[in-house]
Amino acid sequence: MKNPEAQQDVSVSQGIRMMFYVMKPSETSFQTLEEVPDYVRKATPFFISLMLLELVVSWIRKGKPSGGLDDALASLSAGIMSRLPRLFSRSIELTSYVYIWENYRLISLPWDSPWTWYLTFLGVDFGYYWFHRMAHEVNIMWAGHQTHHSSEGYNLSTALRQSVLQIYTSWIFYSPLALFIPPSVYAVHLQFNLLYQFWIHTEVIDNLGPLELILNTPSHHRVHHGRNRYCIDRNFAGTLIIWDRIFGTFEAENEKVVYGLTHPINTFEPFKVQFHHLVNIWTTFWATPGFFNKFSVIFKGPGWSPGKPRLGLIEEIPEVEGKEIPFSSSASQLLKIYVLVQFALMLAFYEETFADKAVLSQVTLLLRVCFIILTLTSIGFLLDQRRKAAVLETFRCLVFLMLCRSGHLKPCLSSSSFAFEETQVQSLGQEDPLEKEMATHSSILAWRISWTEEPGRLQSMASQESDMTERLNHHHHHAPWSELCFLVWTLPATHYIFFHLHCFLGSKECEATCLRPLEITYVCTQFSCFNHLSTIVICYNS
C-alpha cells in the first residue's frame, strides 16, 4: 500500500525543513521505492523563493545582485540538461542500487527504524565525501564535476549548475550501502543530501559560529569553490564538515575567495560548459607519449603530467589577486531581455514536459528534449555574441513552428486561445455542432485580426457572417493552401529575423535595429502557432 505522503505536496514547513535536512524519520520513512516523493522536484518553489530572497538581501547589503543574469542562465541551463535523461529512465544511482540490493544484500535493516534513518544519513554523506574528493582527484571524473565549478560567480543559482556526466560515476561510492540499507531509505537521503547543498552556495551568509565545527556551511563551501591556491582540493563535504577534518582536507576561509576554474572557459554555451574538459583529456591523451602515461592522463589528477606528483604541483596553479573581474556577456540589455523571455518560456515548457511525460510518446519526448537543448544552445550563443547565433536562433524559430504544426509542441499561449474560443461558443449559444464550429471560427478570426492595424477591415469581416462561413468552407476544402499560406507567412518573418540579428551580432552599430526583429521573433514563435493561423491567412488575403 502506498504511503499517502508520497502523493501530497509538501507543506511550507516541510519544504523549508527539507532544504536544511531537518526532517523527522517518522515523516520521511517509506516501505517501497515507489512511495518516496520526488523531493527535489517539490523543492522548485523553494529554490525560486530563496534565490529571490538572496537577490533582495544582496541588493540591500551591496547595492547590486550577487551575480549576473548571464551566469545565472548558464547555471540553470546546466541544471536542466543534467535532468533531461530522467525523462527516459530512472537515475542510474537508483537503478544500480536496487540491482545490488535485490541480488547481493547481506542483511535487511528495518525501513521504519529511526536507527536505519540516521545510519543512512551518515552513510550517504560519507559516500558523497569520497565521491566528491575523487571527482577532484581523478581526471576523467573531474571532466564531469568541473561543470559545477565553471561559474565565476557564487550564488544560489550556482548550486543548480550540475553535470550531465557526474551520475555515471557517483553511484559507485554509494553501492556498499545497498548491502544492508533499503532502497527507499537511501532514496530519501540521496535527495536531502543534495537539497542541503543548495543553500550553502551563497555569499550573503557569513560565519555561523559553533555550527562551523560540525556542518558544511557557506563559508566552508566558498573555499571549496575558490581558485586561490589555498582553496584547491579542500572542503569536499556534503552535509558534515567532520569528514574533511578527519581526512585532512579542511581549510577555513581566511582571505577573499576568487571563484571558478583555474583556467576559465569564458563561455555560456551549455555544451562547452558540460564537455570542454573531455576535449582537453582527449587532446592530452594523444599528445602524451607512453602507455602508462596515457593511462595516468585519465586516472590521475587534472594537473598531472609526466614527472609530476599524482595531483600535480600547487605552484603551477595561477595566482589570483582578488581583483579579477568575472566573465560576462557583452550583449545589449535588450538582447538579454529577449534571452530571458525565451528562457522563461522554455522553462515552463520543460516543467510541462516532466509533468506530462507519462502520457507522451517516446518520439514526442525525444523531440521535446531536442528542442529544449536547441533553445539552451541558442541562448548560450546569443550571450556569447557568436556570429553564428543569428543562424542558430533563426533555425530554432523554424523548428519551433514545424514542431508545433506537427503536434509535438504546444505554444504557451495556446491554452488561452482555446479558453477564449470556448467562451465565444458558450456566449453565442449555438445548438448545431457545425454552427458552433462556424461561430467559433468567425469570432476567433475577428478577435485575431484585431491584432492587425486595420480596424475597419475587422468590423466589416465581423459583420459579414455569411461571407465568413463561405470562406471557412473554402478553408476546409482546400487544406493544402493553409500549409502554403503558413509557410508564406513564416519564412519572410524568419528571414527578417536572420538578417537583422546577423547585422546586430556582426556590428555594434546595428544594435538599435535589434528591437523589431526581437519583437517579430516573439510574435512568430508564440502567436503564429495558434491553431487557426492558416484560417486567418486565407480569410485575410482571399
Order of alpha helices (4+ residues) and beta strands (2+ residues): alpha-alpha-alpha-alpha-alpha-alpha-alpha-alpha-alpha-alpha-alpha-alpha-alpha-alpha-alpha-alpha-alpha-alpha-alpha-alpha-alpha-alpha-alpha
